Amino acid sequence: MMGFGALITLFFKTADSAFQAASILLTIMIFFSGIYFPIEFLPSYFQSLSRFLPLTYLARGLQQIMGVSQLKPFNLALETGGLLILSIILIIIVAKKSSWAAK
C-alpha cells in the first residue's frame, strides 16, 4: 500500500489533493477487496477486478492469521511476498520518476 501511496503523489501537485485522491482510491479498494463482505457476494465482473487489488491479498492474509479462514502457509507466504515485491517495485518507480529535491 505504501507503494501506491507514493505513486499517487506523482500525479498531484499538492498534498491535499493527493490525500483526497488516496482516500477515494482506498475506499474503493476496501469495498472491492473483501473487507466489508466476502468477495463471493460481488458480481462476477467485480470479482475479477478484486484480483488486481493488493488490498484483497492483504485482507486474505489477515483473515488467515486471525483464524477467520483456514491458514495455508504457502499461500500466505506467496501473497505476502508478492505484496512486498510490488511495494518495492512501485517505490523504485516513484523514486526514479519524482522530481523531489531536498531544500
Backbone as CSV, one residue per row, in Angstrom:
resi,resn,N_x,N_y,N_z,CA_x,CA_y,CA_z,C_x,C_y,C_z
1,MET,0.817,-1.187,0.000,0.000,0.000,0.000,0.864,1.256,0.000
2,MET,2.018,1.158,0.593,2.906,2.316,0.628,3.349,2.703,-0.783
3,GLY,3.571,1.713,-1.621,3.963,1.983,-2.994,2.877,2.717,-3.763
4,PHE,1.618,2.330,-3.546,0.516,3.020,-4.212,0.373,4.447,-3.706
5,GLY,0.570,4.639,-2.422,0.519,5.991,-1.867,1.584,6.882,-2.471
6,ALA,2.773,6.339,-2.615,3.856,7.107,-3.224,3.572,7.362,-4.702
7,LEU,2.985,6.387,-5.380,2.660,6.537,-6.795,1.624,7.647,-7.010
8,ILE,0.680,7.749,-6.119,-0.352,8.790,-6.228,0.268,10.180,-6.160
9,THR,1.319,10.334,-5.371,1.938,11.655,-5.224,2.542,12.170,-6.531
10,LEU,2.830,11.281,-7.464,3.386,11.721,-8.752,2.373,12.506,-9.585
11,PHE,1.094,12.258,-9.349,0.065,12.839,-10.202,-0.556,14.118,-9.653
12,PHE,-0.184,14.508,-8.442,-0.804,15.679,-7.819,0.259,16.651,-7.339
13,LYS,-0.066,17.940,-7.420,0.906,18.967,-7.050,0.889,19.288,-5.566
14,THR,-0.266,19.127,-4.925,-0.347,19.458,-3.503,-0.649,18.210,-2.683
15,ALA,-0.267,18.268,-1.427,-0.506,17.140,-0.528,-1.999,16.937,-0.287
16,ASP,-2.754,18.032,-0.250,-4.198,17.917,-0.019,-4.892,17.161,-1.144
17,SER,-4.569,17.492,-2.376,-5.212,16.802,-3.496,-4.775,15.341,-3.564
18,ALA,-3.522,15.048,-3.244,-3.056,13.657,-3.213,-3.767,12.885,-2.110
19,PHE,-3.968,13.521,-0.960,-4.665,12.872,0.148,-6.108,12.550,-0.222
20,GLN,-6.785,13.486,-0.882,-8.175,13.254,-1.275,-8.280,12.124,-2.289
21,ALA,-7.383,12.100,-3.258,-7.398,11.027,-4.248,-7.089,9.681,-3.597
22,ALA,-6.143,9.665,-2.679,-5.799,8.423,-1.986,-6.961,7.925,-1.142
23,SER,-7.693,8.836,-0.530,-8.859,8.441,0.275,-9.934,7.796,-0.589
24,ILE,-10.183,8.378,-1.742,-11.177,7.814,-2.659,-10.727,6.444,-3.150
25,LEU,-9.476,6.339,-3.546,-8.944,5.069,-4.032,-8.984,3.998,-2.944
26,LEU,-8.631,4.361,-1.733,-8.646,3.405,-0.628,-10.064,2.929,-0.326
27,THR,-11.025,3.830,-0.364,-12.415,3.442,-0.125,-12.886,2.439,-1.169
28,ILE,-12.563,2.680,-2.421,-12.935,1.756,-3.496,-12.244,0.412,-3.300
29,MET,-10.968,0.444,-2.963,-10.230,-0.802,-2.766,-10.779,-1.594,-1.580
30,ILE,-11.124,-0.920,-0.500,-11.690,-1.610,0.661,-13.026,-2.247,0.293
31,PHE,-13.835,-1.537,-0.461,-15.152,-2.042,-0.838,-15.053,-3.314,-1.674
32,PHE,-14.097,-3.365,-2.601,-13.998,-4.499,-3.518,-12.991,-5.566,-3.095
33,SER,-12.372,-5.435,-1.931,-11.320,-6.377,-1.549,-11.766,-7.463,-0.584
34,GLY,-13.018,-7.454,-0.183,-13.488,-8.494,0.721,-13.366,-8.136,2.187
35,ILE,-13.143,-6.886,2.498,-13.049,-6.473,3.895,-14.447,-6.249,4.471
36,TYR,-15.305,-5.538,3.756,-16.659,-5.278,4.248,-17.533,-6.528,4.183
37,PHE,-17.407,-7.281,3.104,-18.191,-8.502,2.920,-17.409,-9.411,1.980
38,PRO,-17.723,-10.710,1.961,-16.959,-11.645,1.118,-17.016,-11.279,-0.368
39,ILE,-15.925,-11.525,-1.039,-15.830,-11.227,-2.473,-16.865,-12.020,-3.263
40,GLU,-17.221,-13.190,-2.777,-18.190,-14.034,-3.476,-19.561,-13.371,-3.592
41,PHE,-19.855,-12.368,-2.765,-21.128,-11.657,-2.833,-21.157,-10.650,-3.979
42,LEU,-20.011,-10.333,-4.538,-19.921,-9.351,-5.619,-20.301,-9.989,-6.951
43,PRO,-20.780,-9.191,-7.913,-20.983,-9.713,-9.267,-19.648,-10.184,-9.853
44,SER,-19.721,-11.057,-10.826,-18.507,-11.693,-11.359,-17.506,-10.678,-11.914
45,TYR,-17.965,-9.598,-12.543,-17.018,-8.627,-13.097,-16.283,-7.872,-11.995
46,PHE,-16.926,-7.666,-10.840,-16.228,-7.044,-9.719,-15.304,-8.037,-9.023
47,GLN,-15.662,-9.323,-9.054,-14.764,-10.338,-8.510,-13.466,-10.368,-9.313
48,SER,-13.582,-10.210,-10.624,-12.384,-10.159,-11.468,-11.544,-8.936,-11.133
49,LEU,-12.184,-7.812,-10.889,-11.479,-6.587,-10.520,-10.739,-6.766,-9.203
50,SER,-11.346,-7.467,-8.264,-10.738,-7.617,-6.938,-9.420,-8.386,-6.990
51,ARG,-9.226,-9.203,-7.998,-7.961,-9.947,-8.130,-6.774,-9.030,-8.396
52,PHE,-7.033,-7.833,-8.888,-5.958,-6.899,-9.203,-5.690,-5.889,-8.086
53,LEU,-6.433,-5.974,-7.002,-6.263,-5.041,-5.894,-5.366,-5.651,-4.823
54,PRO,-4.303,-4.976,-4.454,-3.401,-5.530,-3.437,-4.070,-5.692,-2.077
55,LEU,-5.069,-4.880,-1.801,-5.757,-4.976,-0.517,-6.510,-6.300,-0.376
56,THR,-6.890,-6.912,-1.493,-7.537,-8.224,-1.457,-6.613,-9.247,-0.816
57,TYR,-5.356,-9.234,-1.207,-4.402,-10.214,-0.689,-4.009,-9.899,0.749
58,LEU,-3.972,-8.626,1.090,-3.718,-8.238,2.473,-4.860,-8.705,3.373
59,ALA,-6.092,-8.494,2.936,-7.258,-8.919,3.716,-7.287,-10.435,3.862
60,ARG,-6.988,-11.145,2.791,-6.973,-12.607,2.839,-5.918,-13.105,3.821
61,GLY,-4.750,-12.492,3.803,-3.687,-12.880,4.726,-4.063,-12.612,6.174
62,LEU,-4.664,-11.459,6.430,-5.094,-11.141,7.793,-6.181,-12.096,8.273
63,GLN,-7.089,-12.483,7.384,-8.128,-13.441,7.756,-7.520,-14.785,8.135
64,GLN,-6.485,-15.206,7.419,-5.821,-16.469,7.746,-5.081,-16.367,9.070
65,ILE,-4.397,-15.276,9.297,-3.628,-15.101,10.532,-4.553,-15.044,11.746
66,MET,-5.701,-14.384,11.608,-6.624,-14.238,12.736,-7.511,-15.462,12.931
67,GLY,-7.447,-16.422,12.027,-8.230,-17.638,12.175,-9.620,-17.573,11.590
68,VAL,-9.925,-16.524,10.834,-11.235,-16.409,10.200,-11.356,-17.426,9.071
69,SER,-10.279,-17.650,8.352,-10.252,-18.667,7.304,-9.080,-19.609,7.572
70,GLN,-9.083,-20.725,6.869,-8.066,-21.749,7.093,-6.678,-21.228,6.715
71,LEU,-5.721,-21.444,7.614,-4.353,-20.987,7.390,-3.662,-21.893,6.382
72,LYS,-3.192,-21.292,5.299,-2.429,-22.004,4.276,-1.082,-21.307,4.186
73,PRO,-0.063,-21.842,4.886,1.227,-21.139,4.984,1.853,-20.799,3.632
74,PHE,1.769,-21.701,2.662,2.385,-21.424,1.366,1.691,-20.250,0.683
75,ASN,0.355,-20.261,0.674,-0.385,-19.156,0.049,-0.125,-17.842,0.766
76,LEU,-0.072,-17.909,2.096,0.193,-16.707,2.886,1.568,-16.134,2.547
77,ALA,2.567,-16.999,2.466,3.921,-16.546,2.131,3.981,-16.001,0.703
78,LEU,3.300,-16.663,-0.212,3.294,-16.232,-1.612,2.629,-14.861,-1.763
79,GLU,1.484,-14.681,-1.128,0.777,-13.406,-1.240,1.527,-12.285,-0.532
80,THR,2.098,-12.582,0.631,2.873,-11.573,1.351,4.117,-11.188,0.562
81,GLY,4.786,-12.172,0.000,5.960,-11.896,-0.829,5.603,-11.082,-2.059
82,GLY,4.472,-11.400,-2.671,4.017,-10.640,-3.831,3.732,-9.188,-3.492
83,LEU,3.094,-8.964,-2.346,2.825,-7.588,-1.911,4.116,-6.833,-1.628
84,LEU,5.069,-7.513,-1.023,6.357,-6.884,-0.726,7.093,-6.509,-2.012
85,ILE,7.117,-7.417,-2.966,7.786,-7.151,-4.244,7.091,-6.005,-4.984
86,LEU,5.753,-6.009,-4.999,5.010,-4.927,-5.651,5.319,-3.585,-5.001
87,SER,5.367,-3.554,-3.676,5.683,-2.305,-2.971,7.073,-1.806,-3.320
88,ILE,8.042,-2.703,-3.344,9.417,-2.312,-3.670,9.498,-1.769,-5.093
89,ILE,8.839,-2.448,-6.029,8.858,-2.001,-7.427,8.232,-0.614,-7.560
90,LEU,7.079,-0.405,-6.915,6.420,0.899,-7.015,7.236,2.003,-6.363
91,ILE,7.874,1.716,-5.250,8.708,2.729,-4.598,9.909,3.076,-5.469
92,ILE,10.503,2.093,-6.121,11.625,2.358,-7.030,11.160,3.218,-8.209
93,ILE,9.996,2.895,-8.767,9.460,3.685,-9.882,9.235,5.129,-9.451
94,VAL,8.635,5.312,-8.288,8.372,6.666,-7.796,9.675,7.407,-7.537
95,ALA,10.663,6.721,-6.979,11.950,7.367,-6.700,12.621,7.830,-7.991
96,LYS,12.486,7.056,-9.065,13.101,7.440,-10.339,12.315,8.536,-11.056
97,LYS,10.996,8.531,-10.912,10.155,9.490,-11.630,9.969,10.811,-10.892
98,SER,10.140,10.797,-9.597,9.837,12.009,-8.834,10.913,13.063,-9.037
99,SER,10.484,14.288,-8.885,11.415,15.406,-9.034,11.582,16.126,-7.706
100,TRP,11.476,15.379,-6.627,11.634,15.985,-5.309,13.089,16.356,-5.099
101,ALA,13.290,17.457,-4.468,14.651,17.890,-4.160,14.706,18.319,-2.704
102,ALA,15.796,18.007,-2.065,15.967,18.422,-0.670,16.170,19.929,-0.637
103,LYS,15.474,20.581,0.277,15.587,22.042,0.361,16.320,22.413,1.616
